[in-house]
Amino acid sequence: MAYVATRGGEYAIDQAERLFRSDLGAITRERVEAVKTGLPYLIDRVMGEASLYEPDLAALALAQAGGDLYEAILLLRAYRTTQPRIAVAEPVGQTDLFTVRRISAAFKDIPGGQILGPTLDYSHRLLQVDVLKGEDYVPEPVIPAAEPAPASQPSLTSWQKAQGLIPEHPVETVAPDDIPDLTREPLLFPATRAHKLQSLARADTGGTLALGYSTMRGYSSVHPTVNELRLAEAPVRLRHPCGTVFSAGRVRVSQTEVISKSKELELGFSATFGWNEVKVIAAATLDLASSQPNPHPAANEEFVLYHTEPVESSGFCIHFKLPHYVTFQSSLDALRRVKTDKNTAAKLADTDKLPSQQEEVAL
């Protein structure tokens, strides 16, 4: 779609940007730190959808964008493109995760047990309005468990496969240099599974939820059950050129497997940076739905992956604010010509229907 670039108003454009930034005020290290500590789940969402794990930069992007989520994601993605890739981390399995929360809706007693972890799932949603009156809201302290759960937990899927509940599929080993990277390669269809999972990992949370919810409500053959949900910290292990593997720290991750209840048990999977449960549940549902024959758009991988891309979709939506004078005026000219032609044709038709003067005299 063509549009006219904004020209001749450099001063106005500069002042418009100044007006936006003046409304935000000075962006200080203290403000960035307050955003990072006060909004950890929003920070996680920005990092996940930007494909860059760096809490300080995510907080800075949010502060600089005034809380505009899509602008913050765009800022962080743009910064990411300027950074070199130093190495590819070693693969991380489920049993490697430092698990903070692990639940299953499919089985009550699972190997390792259910770990509720941090959640509001079972809480009353009450707004602490006394804070506005000057009274601080101080949460009740956590009572340490008598026997803390082990940091690592077994894979529920492995147990299900051993029980013969889920078919065993061969695992393809891919060399680090051969791992496809959606941030450096275009998304082509039919998409490889790696590209599909990468796309869902950085998809827009709201868009993923909307499409995933549509499949849950019946616009697909998939009605999922959460087989296993984990909030965890994944170790980042790198291999030194001399061959030594060392730890570079840990990153917060979410991971979900959903299971269908059709002719045979099938799994959908999703994982992303940060703790974002609703995102991975919806994304895993879409992953599972994309393998089912169904005419609904939410089961079509091309429809889903294109329309849940946050930067591209928000950018296309926002670009309609830019000048489209030429294309719109062209459309108006065409509309005026059509109306003129219709009016002319109507007048000619009416003239043909009128009797001549001689006919009127004869009558």
Secondary structure, DSSP 8 states (H G I E B T S, - for coil): -------S-HHHHHHHHHHHHHHH----HHHHHHHHHH-HHHHHHHHHHHT---HHHHHHHHHHTTT-HHHHHHHHHHHHTTS----------GGGSEEEEEE-SS-SS-TT--B--S--TTS-----GGGGGT-----------SS---SS---HHHHHHHTTSS---------GGGS--TTTS---SS--HHHHHHHHHTS-HHHHHHHHHHHHTTSSS---EEEEEEEEEEEEEEE-TTS-EEEEEEEEEEEEEEE--SSS--EEEEEEES--HHHHHHHHHHHHHTTS---SGGG-HHHHHHHT-HHHHHHHHHGGGS--HHHHHHHHHHHHHHHHHHHHHHHHHHHHHS--HHHHHH-
